[in-house]
Amino acid sequence: MKRKFLLFGATGSIGDSTLDILRQHPEDFELAGFSWHNNADKAAALQNEFKGAQSFSTNAANAAAETERLLDLAHDFVIVAIVGAAGVHTTLAAAKRGSTILLANKESLVIAGDLVNAVVAQNNARILPVDSEHSSLYRLLSPAAGSAQPNAEWRRVRRAYLTASGGPLLHVHGEAFYNASKALVLKHPTWVMGQKITVDSAGLTNKALEIIEAHYLFRLPYEKIQAVIHPQSYVHALLEASDGTVTQHVSHPDMRYPIAFAMYHPEDPKVCVTDRPPASYPAFEFMPVDEAKFRSYALGRRAGIQGKYFPAVYNAANEAAVAAFLDDNIRFGEISELIEAALAAKYDEWDITSLDGLISYDNAARALVQKRVMRT
């Protein structure tokens, strides 16, 4: 029987890979509905191709109601591939329905990790990670388990590593790093992604966000989650056991691997990527993260450890700063400076156990960054 699914964020890169899997295996899946944001032409083409699917633009004034309407459709799982903080509302709405959520929106857990996990538990919902690093870590931590929940075996983990390519600025230092051009920052050596996440990758901000996400996904303490630079991007996660041995999860850098794993779970996924034998793989390199250079990464780790509203502020400040960089209003190195200023600021006290309270911190951090950008 076909598995019906909803795809929120259909016109992005995750949407492209998801729909490619559907096209390869139409006997296994059916697109029941999808959302899109600004790319109306691409959305129209998808609507023409998948005629039975219902759709709407998240830019519409009634987007919240349309989200609920789509969630009313019969479905086996929901893919949340919306970019940025906007994805939190959809993740929570799906969790309240008790849906199986294939999560490609790390901000949902960065901003509201405790809240999302509570709603998931209350409604017997489920989250399966789609990010390549978290999908690999899920397999390494719990290869036969039916849920991403900690158990006695996981407590024997000495350390989990998420890999980072190092992005286009890996070998750029000092003033050249601080003043890196937009053209260079957006030239990722491995992955083809949207502009925002590509900028995040250049500063390793995305890795800090992923560490916070991993903390909430797997209930691992921050001291057990680290990042390591691996320029080839074939190893997506590593797991160090209590005896010091290390297990790696390896694949060609292609998002169809983790997406297909989640779409078919708990069954074995079908082949969706051209076979590449290990003899064709490059030599693997690993190196530590330079936290003095990648200041945004260090700030994100600290925000995660601080907890409370700090991860939400970190994410919001970064989104606002990256938007300013893409609009040519600040230099690349100013992104981390703006994040640091937002984390150091004093805010009114809002309820961090509610989404409204967390969004208030989010809005305040964005406003702070935007005000500072206007002064420059």
C-alpha positions in Angstrom: 0.0 0.0 0.0 1.3 3.5 -0.9 2.3 5.7 1.9 0.6 9.1 1.7 2.6 12.1 2.8 2.5 15.9 3.2 5.5 18.0 2.2 5.8 21.4 3.8 8.5 23.4 1.9 8.2 21.6 -1.5 10.1 24.0 -3.6 13.4 23.9 -1.7 16.3 21.5 -2.0 14.9 19.0 0.4 11.6 19.1 -1.5 13.5 18.4 -4.8 15.2 15.4 -3.3 12.0 14.1 -1.7 10.1 14.4 -5.0 12.9 12.7 -6.9 12.4 9.7 -4.6 8.7 9.8 -5.2 9.3 9.9 -9.0 11.6 6.9 -8.8 9.2 4.9 -6.6 5.6 6.0 -7.3 4.4 2.5 -6.3 5.4 3.2 -2.7 4.4 6.9 -2.1 1.7 9.4 -2.9 2.0 13.2 -2.3 -1.3 14.2 -0.6 -0.4 17.9 -0.2 2.4 20.4 -0.1 3.2 24.0 0.8 5.5 26.5 -0.9 6.6 30.0 -0.1 7.6 32.4 -2.9 8.4 30.2 -5.9 4.9 30.3 -7.5 6.1 29.1 -10.9 7.8 25.9 -9.5 4.7 25.3 -7.3 2.4 25.5 -10.3 4.6 23.0 -12.1 4.4 20.6 -9.1 0.6 21.1 -8.9 0.4 20.2 -12.6 2.6 17.1 -12.1 0.9 15.9 -8.9 -2.7 16.7 -9.7 -4.2 15.0 -6.8 -2.2 17.0 -4.2 -3.6 20.0 -2.4 -1.3 22.9 -1.9 -1.0 26.5 -0.5 1.6 29.2 -0.1 2.9 29.9 3.4 3.0 33.5 2.2 -0.8 33.7 2.3 -2.6 35.5 5.1 -4.4 32.3 6.1 -1.3 30.1 6.1 -2.0 28.8 9.6 -5.5 27.7 8.6 -4.2 26.1 5.4 -1.6 24.2 7.4 -4.4 22.7 9.5 -6.4 21.9 6.4 -3.5 20.0 4.9 -3.0 18.1 8.2 -6.6 17.1 8.0 -5.8 15.0 4.9 -5.1 11.3 5.4 -1.4 10.9 5.6 1.2 8.4 6.9 3.9 11.0 7.6 4.7 14.7 7.3 7.9 16.2 6.0 8.8 19.6 7.5 11.3 21.2 5.2 10.4 24.8 5.8 13.5 27.1 6.2 14.1 28.9 9.4 12.0 29.7 12.4 8.8 29.6 10.3 8.9 25.8 10.5 8.3 25.7 14.3 4.5 26.3 14.0 4.2 23.5 11.4 6.2 21.0 13.5 4.0 21.7 16.5 0.8 21.5 14.6 1.8 18.1 13.2 2.9 16.9 16.6 -0.5 17.8 18.1 -2.1 15.6 15.5 0.1 12.7 16.5 1.8 12.6 13.2 5.1 10.9 12.2 7.3 13.9 11.4 10.3 13.7 9.1 12.1 16.8 10.4 14.3 18.8 8.1 13.8 22.0 10.0 16.4 22.1 12.7 15.0 25.4 14.0 12.0 23.7 15.4 14.2 22.0 18.1 16.7 24.9 18.4 13.9 27.4 19.3 11.5 25.2 21.1 13.1 21.8 21.8 11.6 21.2 25.2 8.2 22.3 24.0 8.3 20.2 20.8 9.4 17.1 22.7 6.6 17.6 25.3 3.9 17.9 22.6 5.4 14.9 20.7 5.2 12.8 23.9 1.7 14.0 24.9 0.2 13.1 21.5 2.2 9.9 20.7 3.7 11.7 17.7 7.2 10.8 16.4 10.2 12.6 15.0 12.6 11.0 12.5 15.6 13.2 11.6 16.2 14.1 7.9 19.4 16.0 8.2 22.3 13.8 7.0 24.2 14.1 10.2 21.3 13.3 12.5 20.0 10.5 10.3 23.5 8.9 10.4 23.7 9.4 14.2 20.2 7.9 14.5 21.4 4.8 12.7 24.6 4.6 14.8 22.8 5.1 18.1 19.8 2.9 17.5 20.1 0.8 14.4 17.2 -1.5 15.3 15.2 0.8 17.6 11.7 2.0 16.7 12.1 5.5 18.1 14.7 8.1 18.8 14.6 7.7 22.6 17.5 7.2 24.9 18.0 3.7 26.4 20.6 2.0 28.6 22.9 1.3 25.6 23.0 5.0 24.7 24.4 5.9 28.1 27.6 3.9 27.1 28.3 6.5 24.4 31.4 8.5 25.2 31.0 11.0 22.4 29.0 11.6 19.3 30.5 13.6 16.4 28.7 15.5 13.7 30.8 16.2 10.7 31.2 19.6 9.0 32.8 20.1 5.5 34.4 23.3 6.7 32.6 25.1 3.8 34.2 27.4 1.3 36.2 29.3 3.9 38.0 26.3 5.5 41.4 27.5 4.2 40.6 31.3 4.5 41.8 33.1 7.6 42.1 36.5 9.3 40.9 39.6 7.4 40.2 37.5 4.3 37.7 35.4 6.4 36.2 38.4 8.0 35.7 40.2 4.7 34.9 37.2 2.5 32.7 38.1 -0.5 29.2 36.9 -0.9 30.2 35.1 -4.1 32.9 33.1 -2.2 30.7 32.4 0.9 27.9 31.0 -1.4 30.3 28.7 -3.2 30.0 25.5 -1.1 32.5 22.8 -2.1 30.2 19.8 -1.5 26.5 20.5 -1.1 24.0 22.5 -3.3 21.7 24.2 -0.8 19.7 27.4 -0.3 21.6 30.7 0.3 20.8 30.9 4.0 22.1 27.5 5.0 25.1 27.9 2.7 26.1 31.1 4.6 25.5 29.2 7.9 27.8 26.4 6.6 30.6 28.9 5.7 30.7 30.1 9.4 29.9 26.7 10.9 26.8 28.2 12.4 24.8 25.4 11.0 26.9 22.9 13.0 26.1 24.7 16.2 22.4 24.6 15.3 22.8 20.9 14.5 24.4 20.2 17.9 21.5 21.8 19.7 19.1 19.8 17.5 21.0 16.6 18.3 20.7 17.4 22.0 16.9 17.5 21.8 16.6 14.6 19.3 18.7 12.1 21.2 18.7 13.5 24.8 22.5 13.5 24.8 24.2 16.0 27.0 26.2 18.7 25.2 29.5 17.4 26.5 28.9 14.3 24.5 28.2 16.0 21.2 31.0 17.6 19.2 31.7 18.7 15.7 34.7 17.6 13.6 35.7 19.0 10.2 35.7 16.4 7.4 36.1 18.2 4.0 35.1 15.2 1.9 31.6 15.0 3.4 31.4 11.2 3.1 31.3 10.5 6.8 28.2 12.2 8.3 28.5 11.1 11.9 30.8 9.2 14.2 30.1 7.4 17.4 32.8 6.8 20.0 32.0 4.0 22.4 33.1 3.7 26.0 36.1 1.6 25.1 37.4 4.3 22.7 36.4 2.6 19.4 34.8 4.7 16.8 32.0 3.7 14.3 31.4 5.9 11.2 28.3 6.2 9.0 29.5 6.7 5.4 27.8 7.5 2.1 28.2 9.7 -0.9 27.1 13.3 0.0 23.5 13.0 -1.3 20.4 14.0 0.7 18.3 11.3 -0.9 20.0 8.8 1.4 18.7 10.2 4.7 15.3 11.2 3.2 14.7 7.8 1.7 15.7 6.2 5.0 13.1 8.2 6.9 10.4 7.8 4.2 10.7 4.0 4.2 11.3 3.6 8.0 11.1 1.1 9.7 11.5 -0.8 6.4 14.7 -0.9 4.5 14.8 1.9 1.9 15.0 1.1 -1.8 17.9 2.3 -3.9 17.4 5.9 -4.8 21.0 7.0 -5.6 23.4 5.7 -8.2 25.7 3.0 -6.7 29.2 4.2 -5.8 31.6 1.5 -4.6 33.9 2.3 -1.7 36.9 2.1 -4.1 35.7 5.3 -5.7 35.7 7.2 -2.4 38.3 9.8 -1.7 40.7 9.6 1.2 39.1 10.9 4.4 40.5 13.8 6.5 39.4 14.9 9.9 40.4 18.0 11.8 39.2 19.9 14.9 37.0 23.0 14.7 39.0 26.2 15.3 36.5 28.0 17.6 38.5 31.3 17.5 38.0 31.4 13.7 34.5 30.0 13.6 33.2 32.3 16.3 29.5 31.7 15.4 30.0 28.0 16.1 31.4 28.6 19.6 28.6 31.0 20.4 26.0 28.5 19.3 27.5 25.8 21.5 27.5 28.1 24.4 23.9 29.2 23.8 22.8 25.5 23.7 24.5 24.8 27.0 22.9 27.9 28.6 19.5 26.7 27.5 16.4 28.8 28.4 15.8 31.4 25.7 19.4 31.5 24.5 19.1 29.0 21.6 16.1 30.9 20.3 18.0 34.2 20.5 21.0 32.7 18.8 18.9 31.4 15.9 17.0 34.6 15.5 20.1 36.8 15.6 21.8 34.6 13.0 18.8 34.6 10.7 18.7 38.4 10.8 22.4 38.8 10.4 22.6 36.4 7.5 19.7 38.3 5.8 21.7 41.5 6.2 24.8 39.9 4.8 22.9 38.6 1.8 21.5 42.1 1.3 25.1 43.4 1.2 24.5 45.5 4.4 27.3 43.9 6.6 30.5 42.0 6.1 30.7 38.3 6.7 32.6 38.6 9.9 30.0 40.9 11.4 27.5 38.0 11.5 29.2 36.5 14.6 29.5 40.0 16.2 25.8 40.6 15.9 25.0 37.2 17.3 27.3 37.8 20.2 25.6 41.2 20.9 22.2 39.6 20.8 23.2 36.9 23.3 24.7 39.4 25.7 21.6 41.7 25.6 19.0 42.0 28.4 15.4 41.2 27.4 12.1 41.5 29.1 11.1 38.2 30.7 8.7 36.0 28.7 7.4 32.5 29.3 10.0 30.1 27.9 7.6 27.2 28.3 5.3 28.6 25.7 5.8 29.2 22.0 4.5 32.8 22.3 7.2 33.5 24.9 10.0 32.0 22.8 8.8 33.9 19.7 8.9 37.1 21.8 12.6 36.4 22.5 13.0 35.6 18.8 11.4 38.9 17.7 13.4 40.9 20.2 16.7 39.4 19.0 15.8 40.1 15.4 14.9 43.7 16.2 18.2 44.2 18.1 20.2 42.9 15.1 18.2 44.9 12.6 18.7 48.1 14.6 22.4 47.6 14.8 22.6 46.9 11.1 20.8 50.2 10.3 23.5 52.1 12.3 26.3 50.8 10.0 
